[in-house]
């Protein structure tokens, strides 16, 4: 029994320690689509009819894009 504890105990201890250490590793997200890769500014015209909530959501979306993706104030056709 002592021999088992000597050899098996060390192996078990090493296994437990390695599991504890590897569990502490923080993995960065490398898969999936990032916001700036998938999103584009939302453009509206004066003829578009929408609720105030929709307007607020579009404004929030575009402001997040400006902050995270450095979107400029240019329109899709290249005019300012």
C-alpha positions as CSV (number, residue, x, y, z in Angstrom):
1,X,0.0,0.0,0.0
2,X,2.9,2.3,0.8
3,X,4.4,1.6,-2.6
4,X,1.1,2.5,-4.3
5,X,1.0,5.7,-2.3
6,X,4.5,6.6,-3.2
7,X,4.2,6.2,-7.0
8,X,0.4,6.6,-7.4
9,X,0.2,9.5,-4.9
10,X,2.8,11.5,-6.7
11,X,1.2,10.9,-10.1
12,X,-2.2,11.8,-8.7
13,X,-0.9,14.9,-7.0
14,X,0.8,16.0,-10.3
15,X,-2.5,15.3,-12.2
16,X,-4.5,17.3,-9.7
17,X,-2.1,20.2,-9.7
18,X,-2.0,20.3,-13.5
19,X,-5.8,20.3,-13.7
20,X,-5.9,23.2,-11.2
21,X,-3.4,25.2,-13.1
22,X,-4.9,24.6,-16.5
23,X,-8.3,25.5,-15.2
24,X,-7.0,29.0,-14.4
25,X,-6.0,29.8,-17.9
26,X,-8.2,32.4,-19.5
27,X,-8.8,31.7,-23.2
28,X,-9.4,34.6,-25.5
29,X,-12.2,34.3,-28.0
30,X,-10.7,33.4,-31.3
31,X,-13.7,32.0,-33.1
32,X,-16.9,33.7,-34.0
33,X,-17.7,37.0,-35.7
34,X,-16.6,40.2,-34.2
35,X,-18.9,43.2,-34.2
36,X,-16.7,45.3,-36.6
37,X,-16.4,42.3,-39.0
38,X,-20.2,41.8,-39.3
39,X,-21.8,45.2,-38.7
40,X,-22.1,48.3,-40.9
41,X,-23.6,51.7,-40.3
42,X,-27.3,52.0,-40.7
43,X,-28.3,54.8,-43.0
44,X,-31.8,56.3,-43.1
45,X,-33.5,58.9,-45.4
46,X,-36.1,61.5,-44.6
47,X,-38.7,59.3,-46.2
48,X,-38.1,56.4,-43.8
49,X,-40.9,56.1,-41.2
50,X,-39.9,54.6,-37.9
51,X,-40.8,54.8,-34.2
52,X,-38.7,56.7,-31.7
53,X,-37.4,53.4,-30.3
54,X,-36.2,52.3,-33.7
55,X,-34.5,55.7,-34.2
56,X,-32.8,55.3,-30.7
57,X,-31.6,51.8,-31.6
58,X,-30.2,52.9,-34.9
59,X,-28.4,55.8,-33.2
60,X,-27.0,53.5,-30.5
61,X,-25.8,51.0,-33.1
62,X,-24.1,53.7,-35.2
63,X,-22.5,55.3,-32.1
64,X,-21.1,51.9,-31.0
65,X,-19.7,51.4,-34.5
66,X,-18.0,54.8,-34.4
67,X,-16.4,54.0,-31.1
68,X,-15.4,50.4,-31.7
69,X,-14.8,50.4,-35.5
70,X,-13.8,54.0,-36.2
71,X,-16.7,54.4,-38.6
72,X,-16.7,57.9,-40.1
73,X,-19.6,60.2,-40.9
74,X,-19.5,59.3,-44.6
75,X,-22.5,57.9,-46.3
76,X,-22.5,54.7,-48.4
77,X,-22.2,56.7,-51.6
78,X,-19.0,58.4,-50.4
79,X,-20.6,61.9,-49.7
80,X,-20.3,63.5,-46.3
